[in-house]
């Protein structure tokens, strides 16, 4: 891949991560019995990156997106009663979900 192709791939991925982050702030909260919410199409940009550049690059982009979501949503871990529960929340809600 040329330098221009690599730069294009990085820029497209960064833009799609930014779009996904903005879309993740639009939620339907409180419609479930046990809390939680549904975001509006926040995964579509990551799917587009995977489709365009392949599953390896898409997986890397999704990992970066999950790290960003962890940093923005660390208050979701505050209701954990133990360290193991906090690790499970981070793994299941962020890393494995994306």
C-alpha positions as CSV (number, residue, x, y, z in Angstrom):
1,X,0.0,0.0,0.0
2,X,1.3,3.4,-0.9
3,X,1.8,6.3,1.6
4,X,-1.3,8.0,0.2
5,X,-3.4,4.9,0.7
6,X,-2.2,4.5,4.3
7,X,-2.9,8.1,5.0
8,X,-6.4,7.8,3.5
9,X,-7.2,4.7,5.5
10,X,-6.1,6.4,8.7
11,X,-8.1,9.6,8.0
12,X,-11.2,7.6,7.0
13,X,-11.0,5.5,10.2
14,X,-10.5,8.6,12.4
15,X,-13.6,10.3,10.8
16,X,-15.7,7.1,11.2
17,X,-14.6,6.8,14.9
18,X,-15.6,10.5,15.4
19,X,-19.0,9.9,13.7
20,X,-19.6,6.8,15.7
21,X,-18.8,8.7,18.9
22,X,-21.3,11.4,18.1
23,X,-23.9,8.8,17.2
24,X,-23.3,7.0,20.5
25,X,-24.4,10.1,22.4
26,X,-27.9,9.8,20.9
27,X,-29.6,7.2,23.1
28,X,-33.0,5.9,23.9
29,X,-32.7,5.5,27.7
30,X,-35.1,4.0,30.2
31,X,-37.1,1.9,27.8
32,X,-35.8,-1.4,29.3
33,X,-36.8,-2.8,32.6
34,X,-33.3,-3.1,34.0
35,X,-31.9,0.1,32.7
36,X,-29.4,0.6,29.8
37,X,-30.1,2.2,26.5
38,X,-30.0,1.8,22.8
39,X,-27.8,4.0,20.6
40,X,-28.8,5.1,17.2
41,X,-26.6,3.4,14.5
42,X,-23.3,4.1,16.3
43,X,-21.8,0.9,14.9
44,X,-22.6,1.7,11.2
45,X,-19.4,3.7,10.7
46,X,-17.3,0.7,12.1
47,X,-19.1,-1.7,9.8
48,X,-18.3,0.6,6.8
49,X,-14.6,0.7,7.7
50,X,-14.6,-3.1,7.9
51,X,-16.3,-3.4,4.6
52,X,-14.0,-0.9,2.9
53,X,-10.6,-1.9,4.3
54,X,-11.1,-5.5,5.5
55,X,-11.8,-7.2,8.8
56,X,-8.3,-6.8,10.3
57,X,-8.3,-3.1,9.9
58,X,-12.0,-2.9,10.9
59,X,-11.1,-4.9,14.1
60,X,-8.3,-2.5,14.9
61,X,-10.6,0.5,14.3
62,X,-13.3,-1.1,16.6
63,X,-10.7,-1.7,19.3
64,X,-9.6,2.0,19.1
65,X,-13.3,3.0,19.3
66,X,-13.9,0.7,22.3
67,X,-10.9,2.4,24.1
68,X,-12.4,5.8,23.4
69,X,-15.8,4.6,24.7
70,X,-14.2,3.3,27.9
71,X,-12.6,6.7,28.5
72,X,-15.9,8.5,27.9
73,X,-18.0,6.1,29.9
74,X,-16.0,5.2,32.9
75,X,-18.8,6.3,35.1
76,X,-20.7,3.2,34.1
77,X,-18.2,1.1,36.1
78,X,-19.0,2.9,39.4
79,X,-21.8,0.6,40.3
80,X,-19.5,-2.4,40.4
81,X,-19.2,-3.9,43.9
82,X,-16.0,-5.8,43.3
83,X,-12.9,-5.7,41.1
84,X,-14.0,-8.8,39.2
85,X,-17.3,-7.2,38.4
86,X,-15.6,-4.0,37.2
87,X,-13.4,-6.1,34.9
88,X,-16.4,-8.0,33.6
89,X,-18.3,-4.7,32.9
90,X,-15.4,-3.3,31.0
91,X,-14.8,-6.5,29.0
92,X,-18.4,-7.2,28.2
93,X,-19.7,-3.7,27.7
94,X,-16.8,-2.2,25.8
95,X,-14.1,-4.6,24.5
96,X,-16.0,-7.6,23.4
97,X,-19.1,-5.7,22.3
98,X,-17.2,-3.8,19.6
